[in-house]
């Protein structure tokens, strides 16, 4: 898209790089997409985000999730807990 705009308007001051970088992670924190790739679906990772805190990558997120008492999180059902247990097995 940036190439097309530059071709149509050569003097335009445009930069789509931040948009492209955010799009790569579906406009979410990178660790959420990384958890999806590790077997924890996006909706589940998003429900866990408030409990995980400020993490920078998948490993930090996994460690934070492992330290959670999932029985205390009302948003999680038995399927969610099964997925977490399966995905977090080392």
N, C-alpha and C positions, 0 to 999 in steps of 0.2 A: 504494500500500500504506500509506504514511504517513497519507494521508487517511482510510482505513478504520480504522486503529488509533486515530487521533485522534477519529473519530466514535464508536467503541465505548468508548474510554477517554479522555475529554476531559482528564483530569488527568495522563495519561501523559507522562513526560519522554522523548520519542523524537526521533531525528534520523537519517533515512535518507540525508541528503545525501552523506556520505562514501562510502557503499555505492553510491549512484547514480553518483557521479563515477568510482569505480573500475570499475563495470560498463560505463561508456561506452568504456573502453579494454580491455575483456575481462579486467580484473584484471592487466594487464601495464603496463609503462612506456608512456607515451603515444607515444614515438618508435617503438615496435615497431608499433603500430597505424598510425601515419603512414607507415611504410615499406610496410606492406601496401597502403595506399591508393596508394602510388607504384609498386607492381608487384613488391615483394619479399614473398613469402608469409610468413605468421606463423611457420611451422616453420623456415624459413630464417633469418629475423630472430632467432629465439630461439637458433639454433645460433651465430649471429654475436655475440650479446650479450656473451659473456665476452671477446671480442676487441675489441669496440668501446669498452668502458670506460664511464665516467660521462658520458653525453651527455644533453642536455636536450631536443633536438628533432630533427626529420627531417634538417635540413641538417647539423647536427653529426654525426649518425649516418652520413649519406652521405659526408661528408668522412673520417670515421674508417674507413669501409669501403673507400673509394678508396685509402687509405694502406696497407691490408693486403696482404700477399703471400698471395693465396688459394691458391697452390700449396703453401704450408706448412701450411694448415689441413686436417687429415686428415678432418674431418667433412664436407667439401664434395666433391661429385662433379662430373662434367662438366656435368650439367644445372644444378646450383646455380650454377656459374661462368657458364654461359650466361645464366641468369636475371639474375644480378648485372650482367653486362656489358650486357645489354639494358636493364635498369632504370636503370642509372647513366649511360647515354649522355645528354649534355646537349643 
